[in-house]
C-alpha cells in the first residue's frame, strides 16, 4: 500500500540560497482537447516555434495538478504548482473570494462568500441569486452594508460580480468554525448560523446580527432583499516560499485572484499591466531583483471557459511570440506549464493532465521536439504530480543539497 | 514534495519463501548526463552488448531514488533499493560514518562523526579540519584517544580519512539525543554538548568529558589540537529483509559503506575481493547458498565523482563484460540499476532518475532494446520510486502471494 504525503520539511532542510534564477511561466488552462475537425488540441494547433525549440532543448512530461481524474479549481491548481499539497492546504471559499478581489486579509480576519438573494413575505428564499443583479447594483448595495461595527468587530462588505460579494469580519475572538446561512436551495428560509465549536459562539452571533441588519437595510431593494453567507474561513498559515525554498520570489499576474494566491505563499506581487507583453516587460524590469518569478497568463483559461478554441490558439501564439523576451534573460531554469487544462470543448476546467516543459543546462534532454499534449506523453519527466515541479526546478537550479549521507 | 511510503507490513504479509533467486546488480552512480561533445551519456557511450540483450528480453524504466528533484546520499539511495522508505528511516551521520569503516555497531552503541580541528589560545576554532591532516596522522591521533573508559562507558575512536574519525560510545544508559559540539564555523568556540531530552543527560556529560580529555591529550599536536563532534546517532532498528521478504539475502560489496548498509537490513555480508571480476566470482561461489544477492559496483560512482567521463564508460563496459558470469547462473530475476545518478559533468551525485532493467521469465517485455537513460523513458516499467523495486523483483520471482481475496 502506498500513502502519499507532502513533506515540505524535507525540502526546507536541503534548500540553499544561490544566485541562480527560476522562471515559472503558467499559461492558465493550457491543456486542451482535440478539435473534432482537425484532431488537434489548441496547443497542437497553435504555431509555437519558440516553445517547440525550448522543448527540444529541455525535458517534457505531463502533470496531474491534484491527482488523476480530479478537476482542480484555480486555488488547488496553483498551490500544487508552488509545491504545497492542495488537499492538505484546502483554502476556504470565503478566503478564495477575498483573494479574488485583491482584499488584503489580515491573519485574524474571517471572510465569507455572500450572495444577494430574494426572500418572500414569509422569509423563504425564492431566488438564491436575486435574479443575478448587475455588478453596479451589487456595488451600490455593498456600500449600504459596508463599514458596520458590531460589538467591536469591523465589517467589510465588498462587491465581487453580479449577486456575489465578500464579507470580512475583523476583530478579536473570532473563529471560522460556523455553519453557512445559505440553505443551497429555494423554498426554505435562510439558516441561522451556528457555532460548530465553542470558540466560534461569538462569530456565529455577530454573523447572525449582520444578517439581521442586512435584512432591514435591504428590505426595500427587492429582488436583492436578503443575503446568504457561506464558506467562513481564515487565511491559512502556509510556510512561505522563502521559508521552504530560501527563494526571493516575485509574482507577475494581471488578475487579482493569482496575486492573492501568490501572497498566500509569501511572494512579492509586482505592479504590472495585464497584457501578455506588459507582463513579460515587468519580468524584464524586475529580473535583477528576485531569483524566482511566477508569471501568470490568464487569457488562455478565459478563452477555454468561453469555448473559444480559436481565441485560445491565438493567445498561445501570443505567448510564444513573447517568449524570446524571457529566454533572452537566460534564466537557469524555465518551467512552462499550467494549473489545469481548460479544453474549449468542455468550456471549463478539466481533469486532463497538463503538458510541462522544463529547460535547464542540467536537464537530461529527451527526444520530445514539440510542446504539445501528445508529444509530452513521451517526455523524460514522465507523468507526475504537480507538487513535484518545485523540487525539480530547485534541483535543476542547483539549489538543493544532497539528502542524507 | 511527495514521498511515497511503502508499507513493509503489507509485503511481509504476502511474501513467501521459495527456491527462486533474485540478483540485484547495483552499478553505483550509473545514471549520467550527455557529453557536450557527443550528446550521449556515459551509459549511452559505453559498448554494452550484454546489458542491451538483457534489456531486449526484459523490461525497463526509470527510478526516482527518493523523489523527483532529490539528490540522495548513498544511505537513502540504498535503503530505497532495499524497499525501505529512505525518509522514514533517516540514518544519523555518526552511524553512516561507522558503517563506512565497517565498524560493527551493537544495538545500544552511540556513534558520532568527529573532526580533528585547530583552536587558538583563546579556544576559538581557527580551522574546522585541522588543515586536513593526513590519514596516517589521523590514525596516530585516534590511537591516543581510543580505548578510554569513562564512568563504565567504553569508547572506540577510529580513523576515517584525513581529519575525519568516528567515536563510538558503548555502555548502559546512553541516548543519542544530544546536540553537536561542532559549531559549523570558525571564529567561535566549540559548543558544549547538551542533552535534548532528559534521558540523554548522561550521554551529554560523557561526551563533554571525552572532549575535555581529548583537548588535554591533543594539546601538543597542533594543528590537530582539538576535536569537534556531530551527528550522535544509534543504529536504527529496521525490520530485516528476512523478516519482510522471507529471503536469505547476501551482499557482495568491496567497499565498507555498502557492507554496513547491507548489515543494517540483515544481509549476510560475503567475503570478497573489491574488483568487478572478484565480486562476480564471489557471486558464483556462493550462488547455491542464498536466494537474494546484492552485488555492488563502486567504480562508476567514483569515476563520476572525479568527473572522469571516459573512466566511467570503461567501468560500465567492464561490468557488461562480466555480465555473462551472472546470467549464466540463470537467476529467476535480475535487476540492474543504481542508487542514484552521478553524472561526470556534475562531479557528484545528482537528482536525475536512474535507468532500471528487470529481467525475468515472467516479465512482460517491452520494446526497449538498449539499456540507456533515453531508451528507458519508453520502458514498460515507466518512472517510479525505487522503493517499489523490491516488490517488483519479489513478484517476478513468484515470491508474493495474492493480496486480499
Interface residues (C-beta under 8 A of the other chain):
Chain A: X1 X2 X3 X4 X5 X6 X7 X8 X10 X11 X14 X83 X85 X362 X364 X365 X366 X367 X378 X379 X380 X381 X382 X383 X384 X385 X387 X388 X390 X391 X392 X393 X394 X395 X396 X400 X401 X402 X403 X404 X405
Chain B: X1 X2 X3 X4 X5 X6 X7 X10 X33 X34 X41 X62 X66 X67 X68 X69 X70 X71 X72 X73 X74 X75 X76 X77 X86 X87 X90 X91 X93 X96 X97 X345 X346 X348 X349 X350 X351 X352 X353 X373 X374 X377 X378 X382 X383
